[in-house]
């Protein structure tokens, strides 16, 4: 486990970059009151430590013609490392799958799926998900509307009042 120390400036950088990953170091410096070179060193350290995982453009699914969002609960026929690995690898290769989580409860996995329309979602289910070895039960919930979806993680727990530094531990 790697330990990295972050201070209020690092937290400010992380908050700003979560809102706009294209900010230049100069603009970041102006916003958080540090020099461009200081910001550059801090961003590089946060990237190298894995705190900043990657940068991406967030597309609007509706604008690019992906109208159906579904949350699919998947149950496997039996539990075990091999069965789960087969499922997880198969799901990783399906482009319609945006996220997949191993969960507790009634299902073994929850999968977030995006599709062009209901016909393509049906094809994905029949020819993709249901053909994965070990899948015995699926329950789908189609999203009717997006109420909230953010990519910004709350970081308030990292900042303690009256302390300028907080140690954050994570696996690299």
N, C-alpha and C positions, 0 to 999 in steps of 0.2 A: 504494500500500500504506500503510495506517495503522499507526502504532506506538502502543502503549499500554503504560504501565509498570504492572505489578501487584506488590504486595508480599504479605507473608504474610497480612495481613488480607483482601485481595482474594481470595487463594486460599482462605482459610477460608470466606469468603462464598460463593464458587462451589461449594465442596464441600458446604456445608450446603444451598444452594438446589437442587443436583442431587438431593439426597436428599428434599427437601420444598420444592417451589416455592411453597407457601402460607405459609411462615414470614413472620411480620411482621418489620419492621425492629427492633422492640423485642426480639423473641425472638432474632433474629440477633445483635443487640448483646450480649445477655446471654451467648450461647454463645461469642462471639469476643472479648468484653471491649472493646467500643467503644460509644459513645453511639448512640442511635437516629438522631440527625441525621447523624452520621458514616457510619453504615451506609447511610442513605437516599441520601446523596450518592455513595457508592461504587457502590451498586447502579445508580443512574441513569447514572453514567459508564460502567459495564460494559454496560448496555443500549444506550446511545447509540453506543458503540464497536462494537456488534455481537457482543461476546463472549457475552452472553446473547442468544440468538437469539429465543426465545419461551418461554412457559410453557404447559404442557398437563397434562391429567389422563390418566394411563395406565390404559386399561381392560383388563380380563382378557378376552381373546377367547372363552374357553370359557364364561364366565359370561353373555356376551351372545349365545351361540349360534353362534359362528364356530369350528367344530371342525377345519377343515382348513387347515393351513399348508403351503405348497409353495414350493420354490425352483426356478425355471424358468430354464434356460440357453437363450438365444435366439441364433440365428445368422441374419444377414441375407444376402441373395443377393449383394450387392456392397457394397463399402465406399465411403464418400464422405460428404461433409458433408450433402448433401440427403437421402440415404436415412436416415442416422442421425437427422436432425432430424425427419423424418416419423414414424419409430418413436418417438422420445422424446416428441413431442407427443401421439401416440396413447396411449401408456402413461400419460402424465400425466393423461389424461382418464378412465382406468379406475379406479373406486373400489376395486376388489379389490386393486390393486397398492399395496402398502405402501412398497416401496422398489424402485429400479431403479438398477443400476450398470453403467456401461460398463467392461468388463474386458479383460484380456489372457488369452490361452490359447485353448482350443478354441471358446469361445462369444464372441459380441460383447457380450452383456449377461447379467446375472444379475438376475432379478426375483423379489422376495418377494411372494407372493400369499396372501391369506386368503379363505376361503370357508366358507359354511354347512355344506356336506357335499360328498361326492364328485360327486354329480349337478350341483350348482351349479358346482363347479370344472370339470367337463367342459364345461358350457355356456360358462363363461368362456373356456376354451381354444378351443373350436370357433367360438364366435360373436364372441369378442373378440380374443384375442392372435393366433390363426392367420389372422385376416382383415386384419391390418395389412399394408399393402403392403411387400414386401421380406422378410418373415419366411419363411425356407425350412426351418428346422430348430428344433425345441424338444425339450429333455429336461427332464422333471419329476422332482423328488425330493420326495416327501411326507414331512413331518416325523412321526415316530412319537411323540416326546415332547420337551418342552423341557428341555434340560439346563442351559442358562444363557442368560439374556437380561437385559441391564442397559441403563440409559440414562445411567449415571454414567460420565463420561469420566475416565480417570486423569490427574491433573494434577501428579504428582510430578516430572516432567521440568521443570516451571516453577520449582520451588523448589530452589535450590542451597544446600548447606550453607555457613554463614558469610556468606551474602549476604542482605540483607533485601529487595533488589529484583531483579527479573529483567525484561528487556524481551521483550515478546511482540509479534510482527508478524503481522498478518493483513490480508486484503482486506476492506474495508467494502462 
